[in-house]
Amino acid sequence: MKQYLIFGIFLFVLNRQKTTAKEIAECFEISTRTVYRYIDCLCMSGVKITSSIGKNGGISINKDFNIENYVLSNDEKQLIKNNIRQYDPQVSRVINKIC
């Protein structure tokens, strides 16, 4: 389940310009501490994530990190969503929110 959450967090952050750990934690029903651990996992895997503090702070994927829409076709995205739903029905509710 951990890898599904990490992938879900990746999609969540990717689909927004900026978000907060609190928003991620509420969406995935996990603690903010867990969010930061999973963000660290994404960083170690090569995803360039920027985190800033303050009033306008938040978590975002660095503009240098580039995923073109053609990397995954719509059919491939749907296949991933269906497989996640099949193996972990609890995560399917969250996947519906972000995809």
N, CA, C and O atoms as CSV, one atom per row, in Angstrom:
chain,resi,resn,atom,element,x,y,z
A,1,MET,N,N,0.821,-1.198,0.000
A,1,MET,CA,C,0.000,0.000,0.000
A,1,MET,C,C,0.859,1.254,0.000
A,1,MET,O,O,0.450,2.289,-0.525
A,2,LYS,N,N,2.049,1.165,0.587
A,2,LYS,CA,C,2.921,2.330,0.659
A,2,LYS,C,C,3.217,2.883,-0.735
A,2,LYS,O,O,3.166,4.094,-0.949
A,3,GLN,N,N,3.525,1.996,-1.677
A,3,GLN,CA,C,3.864,2.479,-3.014
A,3,GLN,C,C,2.668,3.128,-3.698
A,3,GLN,O,O,2.840,4.049,-4.497
A,4,TYR,N,N,1.443,2.657,-3.395
A,4,TYR,CA,C,0.255,3.290,-3.955
A,4,TYR,C,C,0.093,4.700,-3.407
A,4,TYR,O,O,-0.256,5.625,-4.142
A,5,LEU,N,N,0.347,4.859,-2.120
A,5,LEU,CA,C,0.237,6.190,-1.511
A,5,LEU,C,C,1.288,7.133,-2.073
A,5,LEU,O,O,0.992,8.292,-2.365
A,6,ILE,N,N,2.505,6.650,-2.224
A,6,ILE,CA,C,3.574,7.489,-2.773
A,6,ILE,C,C,3.217,7.922,-4.196
A,6,ILE,O,O,3.381,9.087,-4.558
A,7,PHE,N,N,2.729,6.977,-4.995
A,7,PHE,CA,C,2.333,7.312,-6.359
A,7,PHE,C,C,1.154,8.281,-6.354
A,7,PHE,O,O,1.109,9.208,-7.164
A,8,GLY,N,N,0.204,8.072,-5.449
A,8,GLY,CA,C,-0.933,8.973,-5.332
A,8,GLY,C,C,-0.511,10.373,-4.942
A,8,GLY,O,O,-1.027,11.355,-5.475
A,9,ILE,N,N,0.434,10.466,-4.007
A,9,ILE,CA,C,0.952,11.780,-3.596
A,9,ILE,C,C,1.655,12.451,-4.766
A,9,ILE,O,O,1.510,13.656,-4.975
A,10,PHE,N,N,2.412,11.677,-5.524
A,10,PHE,CA,C,3.077,12.211,-6.716
A,10,PHE,C,C,2.046,12.809,-7.668
A,10,PHE,O,O,2.222,13.934,-8.138
A,11,LEU,N,N,0.973,12.074,-7.959
A,11,LEU,CA,C,-0.071,12.580,-8.854
A,11,LEU,C,C,-0.765,13.804,-8.272
A,11,LEU,O,O,-1.070,14.755,-8.992
A,12,PHE,N,N,-1.010,13.775,-6.967
A,12,PHE,CA,C,-1.673,14.886,-6.288
A,12,PHE,C,C,-0.856,16.166,-6.445
A,12,PHE,O,O,-1.397,17.211,-6.805
A,13,VAL,N,N,0.442,16.084,-6.174
A,13,VAL,CA,C,1.318,17.262,-6.262
A,13,VAL,C,C,1.506,17.672,-7.723
A,13,VAL,O,O,1.553,18.861,-8.037
A,14,LEU,N,N,1.610,16.693,-8.606
A,14,LEU,CA,C,1.799,16.980,-10.029
A,14,LEU,C,C,0.611,17.745,-10.607
A,14,LEU,O,O,0.789,18.608,-11.466
A,15,ASN,N,N,-0.590,17.435,-10.144
A,15,ASN,CA,C,-1.796,18.070,-10.675
A,15,ASN,C,C,-2.068,19.449,-10.088
A,15,ASN,O,O,-3.038,20.103,-10.470
A,16,ARG,N,N,-1.231,19.892,-9.173
A,16,ARG,CA,C,-1.396,21.212,-8.564
A,16,ARG,C,C,-0.096,22.000,-8.704
A,16,ARG,O,O,0.986,21.417,-8.776
A,17,GLN,N,N,-0.204,23.295,-8.741
A,17,GLN,CA,C,1.020,24.092,-8.790
A,17,GLN,C,C,1.711,24.099,-7.444
A,17,GLN,O,O,2.938,24.048,-7.361
A,18,LYS,N,N,0.916,24.162,-6.396
A,18,LYS,CA,C,1.470,24.171,-5.045
A,18,LYS,C,C,0.413,23.632,-4.097
A,18,LYS,O,O,-0.773,23.928,-4.245
A,19,THR,N,N,0.842,22.845,-3.130
A,19,THR,CA,C,-0.059,22.305,-2.114
A,19,THR,C,C,0.680,22.270,-0.784
A,19,THR,O,O,1.868,22.587,-0.724
A,20,THR,N,N,0.000,21.896,0.256
A,20,THR,CA,C,0.645,21.821,1.561
A,20,THR,C,C,0.627,20.379,2.061
A,20,THR,O,O,-0.157,19.552,1.595
A,21,ALA,N,N,1.493,20.102,3.002
A,21,ALA,CA,C,1.527,18.771,3.606
A,21,ALA,C,C,0.203,18.469,4.290
A,21,ALA,O,O,-0.253,17.326,4.294
A,22,LYS,N,N,-0.409,19.485,4.863
A,22,LYS,CA,C,-1.696,19.309,5.528
A,22,LYS,C,C,-2.774,18.891,4.531
A,22,LYS,O,O,-3.571,17.998,4.820
A,23,GLU,N,N,-2.805,19.532,3.356
A,23,GLU,CA,C,-3.786,19.169,2.337
A,23,GLU,C,C,-3.576,17.730,1.863
A,23,GLU,O,O,-4.536,16.980,1.680
A,24,ILE,N,N,-2.317,17.359,1.667
A,24,ILE,CA,C,-2.008,15.989,1.245
A,24,ILE,C,C,-2.433,15.004,2.328
A,24,ILE,O,O,-3.054,13.982,2.038
A,25,ALA,N,N,-2.096,15.317,3.569
A,25,ALA,CA,C,-2.425,14.431,4.688
A,25,ALA,C,C,-3.934,14.242,4.807
A,25,ALA,O,O,-4.401,13.127,5.042
A,26,GLU,N,N,-4.690,15.310,4.649
A,26,GLU,CA,C,-6.148,15.204,4.739
A,26,GLU,C,C,-6.721,14.386,3.585
A,26,GLU,O,O,-7.641,13.593,3.787
A,27,CYS,N,N,-6.193,14.570,2.396
A,27,CYS,CA,C,-6.682,13.845,1.228
A,27,CYS,C,C,-6.440,12.341,1.369
A,27,CYS,O,O,-7.316,11.531,1.065
A,28,PHE,N,N,-5.253,11.982,1.828
A,28,PHE,CA,C,-4.876,10.568,1.905
A,28,PHE,C,C,-5.103,9.956,3.289
A,28,PHE,O,O,-4.825,8.778,3.517
A,29,GLU,N,N,-5.613,10.781,4.205
A,29,GLU,CA,C,-5.899,10.329,5.572
A,29,GLU,C,C,-4.665,9.710,6.238
A,29,GLU,O,O,-4.711,8.608,6.784
A,30,ILE,N,N,-3.562,10.463,6.171
A,30,ILE,CA,C,-2.311,10.082,6.820
A,30,ILE,C,C,-1.797,11.292,7.588
A,30,ILE,O,O,-2.336,12.390,7.453
A,31,SER,N,N,-0.765,11.095,8.390
A,31,SER,CA,C,-0.214,12.211,9.155
A,31,SER,C,C,0.708,13.059,8.272
A,31,SER,O,O,1.205,12.598,7.244
A,32,THR,N,N,0.922,14.294,8.693
A,32,THR,CA,C,1.841,15.157,7.937
A,32,THR,C,C,3.261,14.602,8.005
A,32,THR,O,O,4.036,14.762,7.062
A,33,ARG,N,N,3.600,13.960,9.102
A,33,ARG,CA,C,4.924,13.343,9.215
A,33,ARG,C,C,5.113,12.268,8.138
A,33,ARG,O,O,6.182,12.158,7.537
A,34,THR,N,N,4.060,11.479,7.906
A,34,THR,CA,C,4.104,10.457,6.854
A,34,THR,C,C,4.218,11.111,5.482
A,34,THR,O,O,4.931,10.612,4.612
A,35,VAL,N,N,3.520,12.223,5.290
A,35,VAL,CA,C,3.629,12.949,4.019
A,35,VAL,C,C,5.081,13.309,3.753
A,35,VAL,O,O,5.580,13.094,2.648
A,36,TYR,N,N,5.764,13.857,4.754
A,36,TYR,CA,C,7.165,14.252,4.562
A,36,TYR,C,C,8.060,13.052,4.279
A,36,TYR,O,O,8.998,13.155,3.489
A,37,ARG,N,N,7.783,11.915,4.914
A,37,ARG,CA,C,8.569,10.694,4.631
A,37,ARG,C,C,8.370,10.264,3.182
A,37,ARG,O,O,9.326,9.889,2.504
A,38,TYR,N,N,7.139,10.318,2.714
A,38,TYR,CA,C,6.853,9.910,1.343
A,38,TYR,C,C,7.402,10.920,0.334
A,38,TYR,O,O,7.841,10.536,-0.750
A,39,ILE,N,N,7.382,12.187,0.678
A,39,ILE,CA,C,7.996,13.205,-0.184
A,39,ILE,C,C,9.498,12.931,-0.299
A,39,ILE,O,O,10.075,13.069,-1.377
A,40,ASP,N,N,10.125,12.545,0.810
A,40,ASP,CA,C,11.545,12.177,0.775
A,40,ASP,C,C,11.779,10.990,-0.154
A,40,ASP,O,O,12.763,10.968,-0.893
A,41,CYS,N,N,10.884,10.004,-0.124
A,41,CYS,CA,C,10.998,8.849,-1.027
A,41,CYS,C,C,10.924,9.291,-2.483
A,41,CYS,O,O,11.679,8.804,-3.326
A,42,LEU,N,N,10.010,10.217,-2.775
A,42,LEU,CA,C,9.906,10.725,-4.143
A,42,LEU,C,C,11.177,11.448,-4.562
A,42,LEU,O,O,11.650,11.291,-5.687
A,43,CYS,N,N,11.725,12.241,-3.647
A,43,CYS,CA,C,12.974,12.959,-3.947
A,43,CYS,C,C,14.110,11.982,-4.217
A,43,CYS,O,O,14.898,12.185,-5.141
A,44,MET,N,N,14.197,10.922,-3.416
A,44,MET,CA,C,15.252,9.926,-3.611
A,44,MET,C,C,15.086,9.174,-4.928
A,44,MET,O,O,16.059,8.661,-5.481
A,45,SER,N,N,13.851,9.109,-5.431
A,45,SER,CA,C,13.622,8.408,-6.695
A,45,SER,C,C,13.841,9.308,-7.913
A,45,SER,O,O,13.710,8.862,-9.052
A,46,GLY,N,N,14.172,10.564,-7.668
A,46,GLY,CA,C,14.511,11.456,-8.775
A,46,GLY,C,C,13.495,12.538,-9.069
A,46,GLY,O,O,13.730,13.373,-9.942
A,47,VAL,N,N,12.379,12.549,-8.371
A,47,VAL,CA,C,11.379,13.604,-8.574
A,47,VAL,C,C,11.882,14.863,-7.885
A,47,VAL,O,O,12.189,14.850,-6.693
A,48,LYS,N,N,11.963,15.943,-8.639
A,48,LYS,CA,C,12.467,17.203,-8.086
A,48,LYS,C,C,11.328,17.959,-7.427
A,48,LYS,O,O,10.486,18.552,-8.102
A,49,ILE,N,N,11.311,17.933,-6.095
A,49,ILE,CA,C,10.248,18.578,-5.333
A,49,ILE,C,C,10.820,19.766,-4.587
A,49,ILE,O,O,11.881,19.681,-3.970
A,50,THR,N,N,10.101,20.872,-4.655
A,50,THR,CA,C,10.486,22.084,-3.952
A,50,THR,C,C,9.535,22.287,-2.786
A,50,THR,O,O,8.320,22.143,-2.922
A,51,SER,N,N,10.105,22.623,-1.644
A,51,SER,CA,C,9.309,22.893,-0.461
A,51,SER,C,C,9.716,24.252,0.079
A,51,SER,O,O,10.904,24.541,0.228
A,52,SER,N,N,8.725,25.085,0.372
A,52,SER,CA,C,9.028,26.404,0.907
A,52,SER,C,C,8.124,26.675,2.106
A,52,SER,O,O,7.006,26.167,2.190
A,53,ILE,N,N,8.631,27.479,3.021
A,53,ILE,CA,C,7.883,27.786,4.238
A,53,ILE,C,C,7.321,29.197,4.157
A,53,ILE,O,O,7.695,29.979,3.283
A,54,GLY,N,N,6.440,29.505,5.059
A,54,GLY,CA,C,5.894,30.855,5.116
A,54,GLY,C,C,4.472,30.923,4.609
A,54,GLY,O,O,3.855,29.909,4.283
A,55,LYS,N,N,3.971,32.135,4.551
A,55,LYS,CA,C,2.576,32.368,4.180
A,55,LYS,C,C,2.233,31.785,2.812
A,55,LYS,O,O,1.184,31.160,2.657
A,56,ASN,N,N,3.080,31.975,1.840
A,56,ASN,CA,C,2.836,31.465,0.495
A,56,ASN,C,C,3.633,30.192,0.209
A,56,ASN,O,O,3.868,29.848,-0.949
A,57,GLY,N,N,4.041,29.508,1.250
A,57,GLY,CA,C,4.841,28.303,1.093
A,57,GLY,C,C,4.014,27.098,0.686
A,57,GLY,O,O,2.793,27.170,0.551
A,58,GLY,N,N,4.704,26.006,0.496
A,58,GLY,CA,C,4.026,24.770,0.136
A,58,GLY,C,C,4.966,23.810,-0.556
A,58,GLY,O,O,6.176,24.026,-0.622
A,59,ILE,N,N,4.388,22.757,-1.063
A,59,ILE,CA,C,5.126,21.701,-1.744
A,59,ILE,C,C,4.729,21.740,-3.206
A,59,ILE,O,O,3.546,21.811,-3.539
A,60,SER,N,N,5.723,21.693,-4.071
A,60,SER,CA,C,5.443,21.674,-5.505
A,60,SER,C,C,6.534,20.886,-6.211
A,60,SER,O,O,7.631,20.697,-5.685
A,61,ILE,N,N,6.213,20.438,-7.397
A,61,ILE,CA,C,7.219,19.769,-8.217
A,61,ILE,C,C,7.976,20.858,-8.957
A,61,ILE,O,O,7.381,21.737,-9.580
A,62,ASN,N,N,9.292,20.786,-8.879
A,62,ASN,CA,C,10.157,21.774,-9.485
A,62,ASN,C,C,9.849,21.922,-10.973
A,62,ASN,O,O,9.580,20.935,-11.657
A,63,LYS,N,N,9.887,23.132,-11.458
A,63,LYS,CA,C,9.600,23.391,-12.871
A,63,LYS,C,C,10.591,22.679,-13.794
A,63,LYS,O,O,10.277,22.434,-14.959
A,64,ASP,N,N,11.773,22.346,-13.295
A,64,ASP,CA,C,12.760,21.624,-14.098
A,64,ASP,C,C,12.353,20.175,-14.337
A,64,ASP,O,O,12.787,19.556,-15.309
A,65,PHE,N,N,11.517,19.632,-13.449
A,65,PHE,CA,C,11.052,18.256,-13.609
A,65,PHE,C,C,9.965,18.264,-14.666
A,65,PHE,O,O,8.933,18.913,-14.490
A,66,ASN,N,N,10.184,17.555,-15.755
A,66,ASN,CA,C,9.294,17.654,-16.898
A,66,ASN,C,C,8.745,16.284,-17.271
A,66,ASN,O,O,9.491,15.383,-17.656
A,67,ILE,N,N,7.455,16.144,-17.153
A,67,ILE,CA,C,6.783,14.934,-17.641
A,67,ILE,C,C,5.827,15.383,-18.726
A,67,ILE,O,O,4.868,16.113,-18.474
A,68,GLU,N,N,6.101,14.942,-19.911
A,68,GLU,CA,C,5.230,15.296,-21.026
A,68,GLU,C,C,3.977,14.432,-20.978
A,68,GLU,O,O,4.014,13.303,-20.489
A,69,ASN,N,N,2.892,14.951,-21.476
A,69,ASN,CA,C,1.632,14.218,-21.470
A,69,ASN,C,C,1.709,12.922,-22.264
A,69,ASN,O,O,0.941,11.993,-22.015
A,70,TYR,N,N,2.628,12.855,-23.213
A,70,TYR,CA,C,2.705,11.655,-24.031
A,70,TYR,C,C,3.473,10.516,-23.359
A,70,TYR,O,O,3.561,9.429,-23.929
A,71,VAL,N,N,4.025,10.728,-22.178
A,71,VAL,CA,C,4.725,9.651,-21.477
A,71,VAL,C,C,3.753,8.525,-21.157
A,71,VAL,O,O,4.059,7.356,-21.392
A,72,LEU,N,N,2.607,8.861,-20.633
A,72,LEU,CA,C,1.555,7.885,-20.378
A,72,LEU,C,C,0.329,8.274,-21.199
A,72,LEU,O,O,-0.180,9.389,-21.091
A,73,SER,N,N,-0.129,7.348,-22.008
A,73,SER,CA,C,-1.351,7.621,-22.762
A,73,SER,C,C,-2.545,7.551,-21.810
A,73,SER,O,O,-2.421,7.072,-20.683
A,74,ASN,N,N,-3.676,8.023,-22.261
A,74,ASN,CA,C,-4.884,7.953,-21.442
A,74,ASN,C,C,-5.232,6.505,-21.110
A,74,ASN,O,O,-5.694,6.213,-20.007
A,75,ASP,N,N,-5.013,5.603,-22.060
A,75,ASP,CA,C,-5.274,4.179,-21.804
A,75,ASP,C,C,-4.351,3.637,-20.716
A,75,ASP,O,O,-4.782,2.858,-19.866
A,76,GLU,N,N,-3.084,4.046,-20.738
A,76,GLU,CA,C,-2.140,3.597,-19.707
A,76,GLU,C,C,-2.507,4.163,-18.340
A,76,GLU,O,O,-2.417,3.466,-17.330
A,77,LYS,N,N,-2.920,5.421,-18.312
A,77,LYS,CA,C,-3.360,6.018,-17.049
A,77,LYS,C,C,-4.563,5.271,-16.493
A,77,LYS,O,O,-4.633,4.992,-15.296
A,78,GLN,N,N,-5.513,4.948,-17.372
A,78,GLN,CA,C,-6.703,4.217,-16.941
A,78,GLN,C,C,-6.331,2.823,-16.441
A,78,GLN,O,O,-6.909,2.344,-15.464
A,79,LEU,N,N,-5.386,2.175,-17.090
A,79,LEU,CA,C,-4.923,0.856,-16.662
A,79,LEU,C,C,-4.318,0.913,-15.263
A,79,LEU,O,O,-4.576,0.041,-14.434
A,80,ILE,N,N,-3.517,1.938,-15.004
A,80,ILE,CA,C,-2.912,2.108,-13.679
A,80,ILE,C,C,-4.008,2.317,-12.636
A,80,ILE,O,O,-3.985,1.688,-11.578
A,81,LYS,N,N,-4.962,3.193,-12.928
A,81,LYS,CA,C,-6.047,3.443,-11.978
A,81,LYS,C,C,-6.849,2.179,-11.701
A,81,LYS,O,O,-7.190,1.892,-10.554
A,82,ASN,N,N,-7.150,1.422,-12.759
A,82,ASN,CA,C,-7.924,0.191,-12.577
A,82,ASN,C,C,-7.170,-0.827,-11.741
A,82,ASN,O,O,-7.766,-1.497,-10.898
A,83,ASN,N,N,-5.868,-0.952,-11.963
A,83,ASN,CA,C,-5.080,-1.901,-11.192
A,83,ASN,C,C,-4.984,-1.496,-9.728
A,83,ASN,O,O,-5.041,-2.348,-8.842
A,84,ILE,N,N,-4.841,-0.216,-9.475
A,84,ILE,CA,C,-4.794,0.247,-8.088
A,84,ILE,C,C,-6.128,-0.041,-7.414
A,84,ILE,O,O,-6.158,-0.507,-6.275
A,85,ARG,N,N,-7.225,0.230,-8.100
A,85,ARG,CA,C,-8.552,-0.034,-7.536
A,85,ARG,C,C,-8.749,-1.524,-7.253
A,85,ARG,O,O,-9.344,-1.903,-6.244
A,86,GLN,N,N,-8.242,-2.356,-8.156
A,86,GLN,CA,C,-8.410,-3.804,-8.015
A,86,GLN,C,C,-7.674,-4.337,-6.789
A,86,GLN,O,O,-8.205,-5.175,-6.060
A,87,TYR,N,N,-6.461,-3.856,-6.562
A,87,TYR,CA,C,-5.648,-4.394,-5.488
A,87,TYR,C,C,-5.844,-3.697,-4.152
A,87,TYR,O,O,-5.533,-4.266,-3.106
A,88,ASP,N,N,-6.346,-2.495,-4.175
A,88,ASP,CA,C,-6.543,-1.784,-2.920
A,88,ASP,C,C,-7.763,-0.873,-3.032
A,88,ASP,O,O,-7.638,0.300,-3.383
A,89,PRO,N,N,-8.937,-1.414,-2.736
A,89,PRO,CA,C,-10.171,-0.628,-2.879
A,89,PRO,C,C,-10.198,0.644,-2.039
A,89,PRO,O,O,-10.863,1.609,-2.416
A,90,GLN,N,N,-9.490,0.670,-0.910
A,90,GLN,CA,C,-9.480,1.866,-0.068
A,90,GLN,C,C,-8.820,3.036,-0.779
A,90,GLN,O,O,-9.229,4.185,-0.609
A,91,VAL,N,N,-7.806,2.747,-1.570
A,91,VAL,CA,C,-7.086,3.811,-2.266
A,91,VAL,C,C,-7.903,4.324,-3.451
A,91,VAL,O,O,-7.689,5.448,-3.905
A,92,SER,N,N,-8.833,3.518,-3.954
A,92,SER,CA,C,-9.600,3.933,-5.135
A,92,SER,C,C,-10.372,5.221,-4.882
A,92,SER,O,O,-10.539,6.026,-5.798
A,93,ARG,N,N,-10.843,5.431,-3.658
A,93,ARG,CA,C,-11.561,6.652,-3.314
A,93,ARG,C,C,-10.657,7.866,-3.489
A,93,ARG,O,O,-11.093,8.905,-3.984
A,94,VAL,N,N,-9.404,7.733,-3.084
A,94,VAL,CA,C,-8.451,8.819,-3.218
A,94,VAL,C,C,-8.063,9.026,-4.683
A,94,VAL,O,O,-7.938,10.162,-5.142
A,95,ILE,N,N,-7.876,7.935,-5.407
A,95,ILE,CA,C,-7.530,8.036,-6.834
A,95,ILE,C,C,-8.612,8.803,-7.576
A,95,ILE,O,O,-8.306,9.606,-8.457
A,96,ASN,N,N,-9.866,8.569,-7.234
A,96,ASN,CA,C,-10.960,9.299,-7.877
A,96,ASN,C,C,-10.873,10.793,-7.625
A,96,ASN,O,O,-11.293,11.582,-8.471
A,97,LYS,N,N,-10.338,11.199,-6.485
A,97,LYS,CA,C,-10.208,12.619,-6.158
A,97,LYS,C,C,-9.131,13.297,-6.985
A,97,LYS,O,O,-9.257,14.476,-7.318
A,98,ILE,N,N,-8.067,12.563,-7.321
A,98,ILE,CA,C,-6.920,13.218,-7.939
A,98,ILE,C,C,-6.790,12.974,-9.421
A,98,ILE,O,O,-6.014,13.664,-10.081
A,99,CYS,N,N,-7.512,12.028,-9.968
A,99,CYS,CA,C,-7.378,11.736,-11.398
A,99,CYS,C,C,-8.675,11.971,-12.129
A,99,CYS,O,O,-8.744,11.775,-13.342
